[in-house]
Amino acid sequence: MKDTVQGVLQEQVNQYSQLPWLTLIVLAMPLILVSWRLKIYPTAWWVLVLLGSLATSVATIFQPGLLFVAALLDLGLIGIATVDLLLVFLQTNRGISVSRSIPRTCSLGVPVGSDLTVENRTSMTLRGFVRDDVPENFECSPPEHPLRLPPTGRLTVSRKLTPGRRGAFELESVYLQFFSPLKLWKRQLCLPLENRLNVYPDMKQLSDYALLARTNRLSLIGVRKTRRVGQDSEFERLRDYSRDDNYRHMDWRSTARRRKLTVRQFQNDQSQRVVFLLDCGRMMTNERDGYTLLDHALNSILMMAYVALSQGDAVGMLCFSDTIHSYIPPRGGSSQMNRLIQALSLIHI
């Protein structure tokens, strides 16, 4: 009889000891479903809260008198978590706007700056992280930024994007993560923000060349002017005779008039037609210094085309592998450089 009574009591204690966990699960299920629907997720602090509830439930096995305390603790935790969930939802439901400032064009392998502005139009302080969209084959530094926005405040963060591939890319969204006041919940938002970024071959080398050319310092990048004797055909000017001049260039009429030996100086023919042939075969997919051989060839073509156009030549390009991919007829003028840049940015193997 005594053993039967002890067995019944032990069974009741075991049933009651499960009651705090059952209460917590029953009350937490609607809360979990609501948070999942709102894309609000529990944080690591929830683990500490559950450990506290677990410790109290385990204590009720040895001290059945703590059953009421455990039930109150579970109800209190559910109430606090519910209030914290509602607060983070109301704080981030509306009143948040983002804007991005980024150039429309950039060069392959050259970092480009991007500024992101987040504005808080609510009357509450928001804390979390912000991460801007990163296109494929891009490197971003830093990848994300901590976020603390006072009421009606604004924050601008900067990053550097380094493109690793040519072409046209879309930046479509901004990703925000906000914490609840007690940090029991975090809400992730994805706000649409579209910008188009065109990645061209290395155009920075063109600006460097133009700057050095204007200041007559092309020798700093290894450019030397050499005159090919006997191969110039366009008259440039008359000058005094020097020992190394070709006697066939002597201008006898000017010599007689000036009573001083005078020669005709020539320059290279202008308005020549230069056509670049670019191999786009599979062998050009090999990489060197982080870029394909095709990208290195494109950068070289871009520089030589710029120099040729600046000298008054007509420049064209033919891209081929086992077939003709594109052809740009030779033309002169500054507009031809834009055509070449557009064509070079779209070439892929």
Stockholm file with secondary structure:
# STOCKHOLM 1.0

chainA/1-349         MKDTVQGVLQEQVNQYSQLPWLTLIVLAMPLILVSWRLKIYPTAWWVLVLLGSLATSVATIFQPGLLFVAALLDLGLIGIATVDLLLVFLQTNRGISVSRSIPRTCSLGVPVGSDLTVENRTSMTLRGFVRDDVPENFECSPPEHPLRLPPTGRLTVSRKLTPGRRGAFELESVYLQFFSPLKLWKRQLCLPLENRLNVYPDMKQLSDYALLARTNRLSLIGVRKTRRVGQDSEFERLRDYSRDDNYRHMDWRSTARRRKLTVRQFQNDQSQRVVFLLDCGRMMTNERDGYTLLDHALNSILMMAYVALSQGDAVGMLCFSDTIHSYIPPRGGSSQMNRLIQALSLIHI
#=GR chainA/1-349 SS CHHHHHHHHHHHHHHHHHHHHHHHHHHHHHHHHHHHHTTEEECTHHHHHHHHHHHHHHHHHHCGGGHHHHHHHHHHHHHHHHHHHHHHHHHHSSCEEEEEECCSEEETTCCEEEEEEEEECSSSCEEEEEEECCCTTEEEESSCEEEEECTTCEEEEEEEEEECSCEEEEEEEEEEEEECTTSSEEEEEEEEEEEEEEEESCCHHHHHHHHHHHTTCGGGGTCCCCCCTTCCCEEEEEEECCTTSCGGGBCHHHHHHHTSCEEEEEECCSSCEEEEEEECSGGGGCEETTEEHHHHHHHHHHHHHHHHHHTTCEEEEEEESSSEEEEEEEECSHHHHHHHHHHHHTCCC
#=GC SS_cons         CHHHHHHHHHHHHHHHHHHHHHHHHHHHHHHHHHHHHTTEEECTHHHHHHHHHHHHHHHHHHCGGGHHHHHHHHHHHHHHHHHHHHHHHHHHSSCEEEEEECCSEEETTCCEEEEEEEEECSSSCEEEEEEECCCTTEEEESSCEEEEECTTCEEEEEEEEEECSCEEEEEEEEEEEEECTTSSEEEEEEEEEEEEEEEESCCHHHHHHHHHHHTTCGGGGTCCCCCCTTCCCEEEEEEECCTTSCGGGBCHHHHHHHTSCEEEEEECCSSCEEEEEEECSGGGGCEETTEEHHHHHHHHHHHHHHHHHHTTCEEEEEEESSSEEEEEEEECSHHHHHHHHHHHHTCCC
//
